[in-house]
Amino acid sequence: MQTGLKSTIRIVAAALVPICSLSQTQPVSPLQAFEVASIRPNKSRERMYYGLRNGTLTVRNMTVMGLIQVAYGKRNFQITGGTAWITSECFDIDAKAVRPLKATHDMEKALLADRFHLDFHRETKDTSVYSLVVARSGLKMKLSADQSDPQKGGPKETGPARIAGEGVPLYVIVNLLSNMLGRAVIDNTGLAGKYDIDLQPVSDSPQLTGDPAELPTPADAANLALIEAVETQLGLKIESIRAPQEVLVIHRIERPSAN
């Protein structure tokens, strides 16, 4: 998902170890499925929208990869397989649940299985992730004066290497950093509560010297700059570690069947 959007949608084995195999093409109970669903290709440049509330699912200009991420609570780097079109082609969806049922992510999973023929299995593998800890210099973020509703809240402004707002839950900060860095970030700070945060982008990446063939890519250099900014501005240190992560491995995905 793009970090520039203001809405925050909620992010050991040495070899691949299959956990389970889920066939998303198996029949789904009618109680778990939408009663009706219309899916259409989107060719516009309108802003992406996702809404799952009451008895409806409304999607505008969203990729299938994005739909899978939201339905299964995964990020882009936690999903492998599939074909290129799932990240480039966008769709509009209008779906309704049988009253009085509320629309759920399980219904969205059923939709992906029925209309996109999604089939995958889960694997856990030892991967490189980031560990977030309090820096030796001490925490520089300030606890928000308002600590009510600890699970609610989000930044007023986000962007590349930019997070700003008051009363932002720590888990939201962790999720945003994970999206920015393109790698899972594990919260090992031991902190709780909501924080006032003002993370400013760093205009210049660290100056690196050495063999050009061994220098990091521009994306890696940007990550290094972000990691440095998080430590100097927020008092949080980001360290690279190895840890088990679950990934979805797609076997089959097709363009949606006709309405």
C-alpha positions, 0 to 999 in steps of 0.5 A: 500500500502506498505510504502517501495515503493518509489512511492507515490500514492495519501491518525460525527455520533455516529453510522453507517450512510449509505450515499448511495448504489452503485451497481457496477454490474449495466451496465456501459457506454462503454465510461467509460470502457476499450475496452479490458482487460486481467487479469491473476493471478501472482505467481511471486515475482516481484516488484509490479507495477501500471501504469495508463497513456495515454490509458492503465492500466498496473498492475503487482503483485497487490492485489484486495485490492490494486486496490480498494484502488487506484481506490476509493482513500481509504486506507486499514483501510477504506475498510471492508468486502470481503474475505481473498483472496483479500489481498493475491492473486495478479494479472497482468492486461493489459487494453486499452481504446477506442481511443482517450479516456484516461485511468481513475480511473472510467474505473478501477472502471468499470473493478472491477465491470465487471470482479471482480463483486465488489459490495459495499456501502459507510458508514460514521462512527465516528472513531478514527483518528489522528490530526496533529498539530504543536508542542508547541516546534515549527516546526523543518522541514524547508521550501524547497528552491524550492516552485515551483509546490506545488502539485508535489514532493515526498521523495527520501527514505521511509520505516518503520518510515522513510521519507527523501527528499527535497521539499516534499509537506505537503499532501504527508507527511500526507499520508505517516504518515497515511499509517505508523500508519494504521489510517487516519491522518487529517492535522490541522497544517495550514501549506502550501508549500513543506518541506525538511524532514529527519525522522529517525526511532527510534531504541527503542520503549518507555519503558512501565510498568504496567499490561502486559494485559493492555500494548500495542501490539508491533504494538501499541508500534511502533506507539508510537515510531513513534509519539514521533519521529515525534514530536521530529524530525519534530516539529509536534504533532500527537493527537488521536481524533474522527471524521467522516470517510467514509468507503467502505463496500464490499458485493460481490467480486469474482475472475476475470472472464476468459479473 
